[in-house]
Amino acid sequence: MAVTVNDSCIACGACESICSEVFSIEDKAVVNDTAVADNIDSVKEAADACPVGAIEVE
């Protein structure tokens, strides 16, 4: 499963607060690809919670 953060990210920190194993905030959210498979439910929750829809889960 591929998870990306597009350029609309505002670095609000919502994703990191929901799933810090996968997301961290720098200039925008950064994805730890190696942790996605073990945290997929939280990744989907973070994507749903993103206020600008910047997290893309494929």
MARTOR-932245 format. One record per atom (N, C-alpha, C): residue number from 0; x negated, y, z negated; atom name. Coordinates in nm, 3 decimals, always signed. Layout:
% MARTOR-932245
NODE    k     east    north       up   a
NODE  NUM        X        Y        Z  CA
...
//
This chain:
% MARTOR-932245
NODE    k     east    north       up   a
NODE    0   -0.084   -0.118   +0.000   N
NODE    0   +0.000   +0.000   +0.000  CA
NODE    0   -0.088   +0.124   +0.000   C
NODE    1   -0.058   +0.217   +0.088   N
NODE    1   -0.136   +0.339   +0.098  CA
NODE    1   -0.064   +0.454   +0.029   C
NODE    2   -0.138   +0.529   -0.051   N
NODE    2   -0.085   +0.646   -0.119  CA
NODE    2   -0.172   +0.765   -0.081   C
NODE    3   -0.109   +0.870   -0.031   N
NODE    3   -0.182   +0.992   +0.004  CA
NODE    3   -0.112   +1.112   -0.056   C
NODE    4   -0.186   +1.219   -0.070   N
NODE    4   -0.133   +1.346   -0.119  CA
NODE    4   -0.155   +1.446   -0.008   C
NODE    5   -0.045   +1.504   +0.043   N
NODE    5   -0.059   +1.598   +0.153  CA
NODE    5   -0.091   +1.739   +0.104   C
NODE    6   -0.111   +1.831   +0.198   N
NODE    6   -0.156   +1.965   +0.165  CA
NODE    6   -0.053   +2.052   +0.095   C
NODE    7   +0.070   +2.004   +0.080   N
NODE    7   +0.170   +2.083   +0.009  CA
NODE    7   +0.155   +2.072   -0.143   C
NODE    8   +0.062   +1.988   -0.189   N
NODE    8   +0.037   +1.970   -0.333  CA
NODE    8   +0.005   +2.103   -0.399   C
NODE    9   +0.071   +2.131   -0.513   N
NODE    9   +0.047   +2.254   -0.588  CA
NODE    9   -0.030   +2.228   -0.717   C
NODE   10   -0.080   +2.107   -0.734   N
NODE   10   -0.161   +2.068   -0.850  CA
NODE   10   -0.090   +2.096   -0.982   C
NODE   11   +0.039   +2.064   -0.986   N
NODE   11   +0.119   +2.090   -1.107  CA
NODE   11   +0.089   +1.994   -1.220   C
NODE   12   +0.038   +1.876   -1.187   N
NODE   12   +0.002   +1.778   -1.289  CA
NODE   12   +0.109   +1.677   -1.322   C
NODE   13   +0.225   +1.686   -1.258   N
NODE   13   +0.334   +1.591   -1.288  CA
NODE   13   +0.291   +1.448   -1.260   C
NODE   14   +0.227   +1.425   -1.148   N
NODE   14   +0.186   +1.288   -1.113  CA
NODE   14   +0.084   +1.234   -1.213   C
NODE   15   -0.009   +1.317   -1.252   N
NODE   15   -0.111   +1.275   -1.347  CA
NODE   15   -0.049   +1.242   -1.484   C
NODE   16   +0.052   +1.318   -1.524   N
NODE   16   +0.116   +1.291   -1.653  CA
NODE   16   +0.195   +1.161   -1.649   C
NODE   17   +0.246   +1.123   -1.532   N
NODE   17   +0.321   +0.998   -1.518  CA
NODE   17   +0.228   +0.879   -1.498   C
NODE   18   +0.121   +0.897   -1.422   N
NODE   18   +0.033   +0.784   -1.388  CA
NODE   18   -0.113   +0.831   -1.377   C
NODE   19   -0.174   +0.852   -1.491   N
NODE   19   -0.312   +0.902   -1.491  CA
NODE   19   -0.413   +0.798   -1.444   C
NODE   20   -0.372   +0.671   -1.438   N
NODE   20   -0.461   +0.567   -1.386  CA
NODE   20   -0.487   +0.586   -1.237   C
NODE   21   -0.390   +0.647   -1.167   N
NODE   21   -0.401   +0.663   -1.022  CA
NODE   21   -0.427   +0.808   -0.982   C
NODE   22   -0.362   +0.902   -1.049   N
NODE   22   -0.372   +1.042   -1.007  CA
NODE   22   -0.456   +1.124   -1.103   C
NODE   23   -0.537   +1.213   -1.045   N
NODE   23   -0.608   +1.313   -1.122  CA
NODE   23   -0.598   +1.444   -1.045   C
NODE   24   -0.606   +1.554   -1.118   N
NODE   24   -0.590   +1.685   -1.055  CA
NODE   24   -0.726   +1.752   -1.042   C
NODE   25   -0.758   +1.790   -0.921   N
NODE   25   -0.877   +1.873   -0.894  CA
NODE   25   -0.821   +1.998   -0.828   C
NODE   26   -0.857   +2.029   -0.705   N
NODE   26   -0.792   +2.140   -0.634  CA
NODE   26   -0.650   +2.100   -0.597   C
NODE   27   -0.631   +1.971   -0.577   N
NODE   27   -0.500   +1.910   -0.559  CA
NODE   27   -0.510   +1.770   -0.617   C
NODE   28   -0.400   +1.700   -0.619   N
NODE   28   -0.402   +1.564   -0.674  CA
NODE   28   -0.493   +1.474   -0.591   C
NODE   29   -0.567   +1.389   -0.661   N
NODE   29   -0.657   +1.293   -0.599  CA
NODE   29   -0.611   +1.154   -0.639   C
NODE   30   -0.616   +1.060   -0.544   N
NODE   30   -0.567   +0.924   -0.567  CA
NODE   30   -0.685   +0.830   -0.590   C
NODE   31   -0.676   +0.751   -0.696   N
NODE   31   -0.771   +0.643   -0.723  CA
NODE   31   -0.715   +0.518   -0.654   C
NODE   32   -0.756   +0.494   -0.532   N
NODE   32   -0.699   +0.386   -0.450  CA
NODE   32   -0.712   +0.248   -0.514   C
NODE   33   -0.816   +0.226   -0.592   N
NODE   33   -0.837   +0.094   -0.650  CA
NODE   33   -0.735   +0.062   -0.759   C
NODE   34   -0.666   +0.162   -0.812   N
NODE   34   -0.570   +0.140   -0.920  CA
NODE   34   -0.425   +0.136   -0.872   C
NODE   35   -0.401   +0.162   -0.745   N
NODE   35   -0.265   +0.172   -0.694  CA
NODE   35   -0.188   +0.040   -0.711   C
NODE   36   -0.244   -0.071   -0.670   N
NODE   36   -0.173   -0.199   -0.671  CA
NODE   36   -0.125   -0.239   -0.810   C
NODE   37   -0.204   -0.210   -0.911   N
NODE   37   -0.167   -0.247   -1.048  CA
NODE   37   -0.068   -0.151   -1.112   C
NODE   38   -0.042   -0.038   -1.046   N
NODE   38   +0.044   +0.066   -1.105  CA
NODE   38   +0.152   +0.113   -1.009   C
NODE   39   +0.195   +0.028   -0.918   N
NODE   39   +0.283   +0.072   -0.809  CA
NODE   39   +0.415   +0.131   -0.858   C
NODE   40   +0.474   +0.077   -0.964   N
NODE   40   +0.599   +0.133   -1.014  CA
NODE   40   +0.580   +0.277   -1.062   C
NODE   41   +0.470   +0.302   -1.132   N
NODE   41   +0.441   +0.437   -1.180  CA
NODE   41   +0.406   +0.531   -1.065   C
NODE   42   +0.341   +0.478   -0.963   N
NODE   42   +0.309   +0.558   -0.845  CA
NODE   42   +0.437   +0.604   -0.777   C
NODE   43   +0.532   +0.513   -0.763   N
NODE   43   +0.660   +0.550   -0.701  CA
NODE   43   +0.736   +0.650   -0.787   C
NODE   44   +0.730   +0.634   -0.918   N
NODE   44   +0.794   +0.730   -1.009  CA
NODE   44   +0.730   +0.868   -0.994   C
NODE   45   +0.598   +0.872   -0.984   N
NODE   45   +0.527   +0.999   -0.966  CA
NODE   45   +0.564   +1.064   -0.833   C
NODE   46   +0.575   +0.984   -0.729   N
NODE   46   +0.613   +1.038   -0.598  CA
NODE   46   +0.753   +1.099   -0.604   C
NODE   47   +0.844   +1.031   -0.671   N
NODE   47   +0.980   +1.082   -0.685  CA
NODE   47   +0.985   +1.210   -0.768   C
NODE   48   +0.894   +1.222   -0.865   N
NODE   48   +0.893   +1.338   -0.953  CA
NODE   48   +0.821   +1.459   -0.896   C
NODE   49   +0.744   +1.440   -0.790   N
NODE   49   +0.667   +1.550   -0.732  CA
NODE   49   +0.762   +1.661   -0.686   C
NODE   50   +0.746   +1.783   -0.738   N
NODE   50   +0.840   +1.890   -0.705  CA
NODE   50   +0.833   +1.938   -0.560   C
NODE   51   +0.724   +1.909   -0.491   N
NODE   51   +0.710   +1.952   -0.352  CA
NODE   51   +0.701   +1.835   -0.254   C
NODE   52   +0.718   +1.713   -0.303   N
NODE   52   +0.716   +1.595   -0.217  CA
NODE   52   +0.582   +1.569   -0.152   C
NODE   53   +0.475   +1.600   -0.223   N
NODE   53   +0.341   +1.589   -0.164  CA
NODE   53   +0.285   +1.447   -0.164   C
NODE   54   +0.342   +1.358   -0.243   N
NODE   54   +0.289   +1.221   -0.254  CA
NODE   54   +0.361   +1.132   -0.155   C
NODE   55   +0.283   +1.070   -0.068   N
NODE   55   +0.337   +0.982   +0.035  CA
NODE   55   +0.296   +0.838   +0.006   C
NODE   56   +0.395   +0.751   -0.010   N
NODE   56   +0.370   +0.610   -0.038  CA
NODE   56   +0.415   +0.530   +0.082   C
NODE   57   +0.323   +0.455   +0.141   N
NODE   57   +0.355   +0.376   +0.262  CA
NODE   57   +0.324   +0.231   +0.239   C
//
